Amino acid sequence: MPRPVTGRPRVEDRQVVNGMVGEIRTGVSWRDLPERHGPWKTAYTPLRPLRA
């Protein structure tokens, strides 16, 4: 049987990486990332331990 789809749809990895690079390159606030990079928190979370 197929498993039911639950939760939020996955954001493409390329969008997330582009969001991280874009923030680091421009210095813009995470919350001001363009929507084309997906949710700001999705791009921020992997880098959070490195910025502490």
N, C-alpha and C positions, 0 to 999 in steps of 0.2 A: 504494500500500500504506500502511496506517496505521503510524505510528511507534510503537514499543514505549514504554510508560510506564516511566521509570526514575527513581530517586532518591526522595526523600521527598515526600509530598503537600504541596502549597502551603498555607500558612496564609493566611487571608483578610486583606486589607489593613486592614480595619476592626478586627480583633482586635489587629493589631500597633500601630496608632495608639492604640487604647484602652489598650494596655499602656504605651506611652510616656507618654501623658498621665497615666495613673494613677500611674506612678512619679514623675513630676515633681511632681504635685500632692500626693502623700502623703509623698514622701521615703523610701518603703520601699526596701529593698535589691532589686536586680534579681532576685536568686535567690528572693525571697519573693513575686514577683508571682503572683496567682492563676492557676491553670491555664487558666481561661477565656480568657486573653489569649494563649495559645499558649506555646511555649518562651521562656524569659526571654532567651536569646541572640538570638532573632529580633527582639525588641523593642529590645535593647541595641545591636546592631550598627549601625543607621543613625545613632544618636546618638553613637557612640564618637568620631568625629573632632571633634565639637563640645565634648566634655567634656575633651579633652586639654589 
